[in-house]
Amino acid sequence: MQNLVRKIFLVSFLSVVFVFLQGPVELYSQPPHKKAMERINTYKKIKLLEILDLKEGQSDKFLIVYSKYDKIERKLQEEVREATDDLEKAIRGENEGEVKKLLKELVDKKKELLDNMLERHEEFKKMLTEIQFAKYIVFNEKFKHELGRRLLKKGRGKMRGDGGF
């Protein structure tokens, strides 16, 4: 239990440090969905540390590597969203040359995203045991699906009053 408390403190501390390293931020400058994503990411880190049952030194290294690749992943996901929006506009404009160029850019961004995931996995394989790495992979997949399911369920509940689903 004491180990879990240390891990929670460590994740909270690293989150605060990470926020301050990003520079001055107004208290309410982030949209609500970004705040929710930060809470989800913090929760995910805590659960990962709990499931992996890392030693104190290991958990520090793990969180540093995890945060590094997570930051890259978020940046690339945003670039993929922007590239998708640009491609959608080009499709509406029926500009075949522009569509071809933007489609290539989107595919390249998706490849970068995949490469980031593979690099992350290689780093984790080096620092975790086979069992811990397997737990990480299973947790990561289940977390994504469960989060999606819960968000979908929450969204459906809100839409029912509007005559939706």
N, C-alpha and C positions, 0 to 999 in steps of 0.2 A: 504494500500500500504506500509506503514511504517513497519507494522508487517511482510509483505512478505520480505522486505529488510533485516530485522533483522534475519529472518529464513534463508535466503540465506547466509548471513554473518556467521551465526552459523554453517551451514552445511560446508561452505568453511573452516572455522576455525577448526572444528572438523576433517575434512579431512586432513588438514595440520598437525595437532597434531598427528593424527593416523599414518601418513607417517613417521614423525620424531620418534615416539615411536618404530617403527619397526627397527630402527638402521640406520647406515650410508648406503646410497644408491648412486650409481653413477648416474649422471644426465640422461644418456641415457641407463641405464642398463636393463630396462624392454622392452620386445618385444612390438611392436605396438599394438597387440591385447590386452595386459594387460592394456596399457594406455587407449585404447578405452573402455574397461570394467570399468575402474575406472571412466571415464567420464560418462558412462551410469549409473553407480551406484550413482554418485553424482546427476545427473539429476533426477534419480528416487527418491532419498531422498527429493530433493527440491519439486518435484511434489506431493509427499506424504504429506509433511508438508502443502503445499498449499491446497490440497484437504481436509485434516483432520481438518484444521483450528484450530490447537491446541494453547492453551495459551503458553506464553513464558516458564514457568516452566514445563508444560507438554511436550513441544517440546524437551526440554533438556533431560528429562527422556526417552521419546520415542526414540530419536536418540541413546542414550546409549544402550538401550535394542535392538533396531534394529541392530545396528552395532555389538553387541555381537553375536547375532544369525546369522547374515549375515556372519561373519568371520567363525563361526563353519560350516555353510552350504557350504561355498566355499571350506573349507578343506575337508569336507566329499565328495563333488562332485569330487574333485581331486582324492580322494581315490577310489571312484567308477570308475572313468575313468581308473585308474591304474589297478584295479581289473578286469575290463573288458578286458583290453589289455592282462593281464596275462592269463585270461580265453581263450581268442582267440588263444594265442600261444599254450596253452595246448590242445585245440581242434585240431589245426593243427598237433600237435605231437601225436594225438590219444591216449593220456595217460588217460585212464578212471578214475583211482584213483586220479590223479592230477585234472582232470576236476571236479570231485565230490567235492573235497576239495575247489577248487577255486570258484565253484558255490555257495557253502555254505557261503564262505567269502563275495562274491558279494551280496548275499541276506542279510547277516547281515549288510553290509554297507548301503544298501538301507533302511533297517529298521531303522538304526541310523539317516539317512537323514529324514525319515518320523517322527521319534520321535522328532527331532530338530524342524521341522515345527510345530508339535502339541504343543510343549513346548512354542514356540514363540507365537502361537495363544493364549494360555492360559495367557501368560504374557500380551499380548495386550488387552485381554478381561478384565483384571483387571484394566488397566490404561485408557481405552477408553470407551466412551459411546457405546451403541448398534449401533447407527447410524454411529459413527466414525469407529467402528470395521467392520461394513458391508461395508463402503466405502473403508476401507483398503483391504478387501478380493476382492471386485470387481475390484479395481484399480490394485491389484497385478496380478489377472488373465488376465485382459485386457492388462496390460503392457507386460506380457510375450508373449502373442499372437501377439500383435502389433509389438514388437521387432523382433520376429521370422519372421513375414510377411515382414517387411522392410528389414531384412537381406537377406531373400530369394529373394526378388525383386531386391536388389542391386547385389546379386550374379548372378542372371539371366542376368542382364544387362551387366555384365562383360563377361559372357560366350557367349553371342550372337555373338560377334566378332570372337569367336573361332569356330563357327559352332555348338555350343551347343544350347540348348533349344531355 
